[in-house]
Amino acid sequence: MKADIHPDYHEITVVMTDGSEYKTRSTYGKEGDVLRLDIDPLSHPAWQGGTGQVVEKGQLDKFQSRFGGFMAAGGTSKKEDKK
């Protein structure tokens, strides 16, 4: 293996959105740096029941009304409509 081509792998501290922190090893920054997260499993909707929240906001219904028939059987394409 070639020497001096890999990044330095060292210990950093990761701070979650709720203020809790843990130590891990990473190539981020330099030894002892702190990585503060803006989004993590504690705050992101994908880990907090995101599907329910999307349905509540009506985004899923809006998508279905706009693109629901796109792949429906028997549908015509715009090219066929112009003929």
N, C-alpha and C positions, 0 to 999 in steps of 0.2 A: 504494500500500500504506500502511496506517495506521502511524504511527510509535509506537514503544515498546509494541507488543503482543506481540512475540516474545521468548522467553526468551534469556538470554545464552548464546552458544555459545562455549566456551572449551576450553583444553587441560587434561586430567586424566591421572592415572596409574592404570592398572588393574593390580592385583596378583593373579596367578593362585594357585591352591591350592598349587602347588609352590614359590612364592616368586618366580617369574619375573614380570617386569613389562614393560609397554609403555605408551607415551603415545598418547592418542587425543583427539579433540575430542568434546565432549558438552555437554548442558545440565544434567548432574548437578552439584550443589554449586556451588562457585565455582572460579575459576582456581587451579590447583595442587593441588586436593583429590586424595585417594587413595581409590579404590574397591577394597576388598578383597572378592574373590569367595569365597563358601562352596561354590558348586558351579560347575564349569566343564567343558569337554570333557575335561580330564585326569582328572576324578574321577567324573563322572556315568555311570551304567551305560548310558544311551542311546547314548553315544559309545564305550563300552568293551565292546561285545558284549552289550548289554542283553538281547537276545532269548534268548541261550544261558543267561544267568543266571536269567531268569524260568523257563525250562524246568527248569533244575536245581533250583530251589526248589519245583517242583511247582505253582506258581501257575497255569500254563497248563492243566495237567490238572484242577486244581480248578475253574477257570472252565468248561472243556469239560464236566465232569460235571454242573455246576450249570445251565449255559445252552446246552449243545451241541444239544439237541433243540428249542430255542425256535422256530427257523424251519424245522424239518424238514418236508418234504412229507408230507401225510397226517395231521399231528398235529391234535389237537382242542384247542380252547380251553376254558378253565374254564367259560365261559358255555354251551358246547355240552354239557359233561359234566353240568351241573345240570338240563338239560331232560329 
